[in-house]
Amino acid sequence: HAVLLLDQAGWHLSDKVAVPPNITLAPLPPKCPELNAMENVWQFMRDNWLSNRVFRSYDNIVDHCCDAWNKLTEQPWRIMSIGLRDWAYRS
């Protein structure tokens, strides 16, 4: 069984999504990006590879985003450090 954390974007909570019986959806509270580790991943990519640029076209944006994503996936230690939450380990 798996629990899938998701933000409360409308398309994540649609009744039209068929959720298999071995998956439980756990929506995060609204307006709490600090609980969604993926928000930190996007921020890291913007800060390091995608900001302060002028893109020539939509395809150019997609190419840069794909390049940034590929750079990040080649650094699993970085992904782990971005996703860590100090408050989750306090006793």
C-alpha positions as CSV (number, residue, x, y, z in Angstrom):
1,H,0.0,0.0,0.0
2,A,1.2,3.6,-0.7
3,V,0.2,7.0,0.6
4,L,0.5,9.8,-1.9
5,L,0.9,13.3,-0.5
6,L,-0.5,16.0,-2.8
7,D,-1.3,19.6,-2.7
8,Q,-4.9,20.7,-3.1
9,A,-4.7,21.8,-6.7
10,G,-8.1,21.2,-8.3
11,W,-6.9,18.6,-10.7
12,H,-5.4,16.5,-7.9
13,L,-8.7,16.3,-6.1
14,S,-11.0,15.7,-9.1
15,D,-13.6,12.9,-8.7
16,K,-12.6,12.0,-12.3
17,V,-9.2,10.6,-11.1
18,A,-9.4,6.8,-10.7
19,V,-7.4,6.0,-7.6
20,P,-6.4,2.3,-7.3
21,P,-7.4,0.6,-4.0
22,N,-3.8,0.2,-2.9
23,I,-3.2,4.0,-2.9
24,T,-4.5,6.4,-0.3
25,L,-4.5,10.1,-1.2
26,A,-3.4,12.4,1.7
27,P,-4.0,16.1,0.8
28,L,-1.7,18.6,2.4
29,P,-3.3,21.6,4.1
30,P,-3.9,24.5,1.7
31,K,-1.3,27.2,1.4
32,C,1.5,25.3,3.1
33,P,4.3,25.0,0.5
34,E,6.8,24.2,3.3
35,L,5.1,20.8,3.7
36,N,5.5,20.0,0.0
37,A,9.1,19.0,-0.7
38,M,8.5,19.4,-4.4
39,E,8.1,23.2,-3.9
40,N,11.6,23.3,-2.6
41,V,12.9,21.4,-5.6
42,W,11.3,23.9,-8.0
43,Q,12.7,26.8,-6.0
44,F,16.2,25.2,-6.1
45,M,16.0,24.8,-9.9
46,R,14.8,28.3,-10.4
47,D,17.5,29.7,-8.1
48,N,20.3,27.8,-9.7
49,W,19.4,27.1,-13.4
50,L,16.3,28.9,-14.5
51,S,16.3,32.5,-13.2
52,N,17.5,35.7,-14.8
53,R,17.0,34.4,-18.3
54,V,15.2,35.6,-21.4
55,F,13.7,32.6,-23.2
56,R,13.3,32.8,-27.0
57,S,10.3,30.6,-27.2
58,Y,8.1,28.1,-25.4
59,D,10.3,25.2,-26.7
60,N,13.3,27.0,-25.3
61,I,11.7,27.2,-21.9
62,V,10.9,23.5,-22.0
63,D,14.5,22.7,-23.1
64,H,15.9,24.7,-20.2
65,C,13.5,23.0,-17.7
66,C,14.4,19.6,-19.0
67,D,18.1,20.4,-18.8
68,A,17.7,21.6,-15.2
69,W,15.7,18.5,-14.3
70,N,18.3,16.2,-15.8
71,K,21.1,18.0,-13.9
72,L,19.2,17.6,-10.7
73,T,18.5,13.9,-11.2
74,E,22.2,13.3,-11.7
75,Q,22.6,14.6,-8.1
76,P,20.6,12.3,-5.8
77,W,22.4,13.7,-2.7
78,R,21.1,17.2,-3.6
79,I,17.5,15.9,-3.9
80,M,17.8,14.3,-0.5
81,S,19.1,17.5,1.1
82,I,16.4,19.6,-0.5
83,G,13.7,17.3,0.8
84,L,15.0,17.2,4.4
85,R,13.0,19.0,7.0
86,D,14.9,19.8,10.2
87,W,11.6,20.1,12.2
88,A,10.7,16.5,11.3
89,Y,13.8,15.2,13.2
90,R,13.5,17.2,16.4
91,S,12.8,15.2,19.5
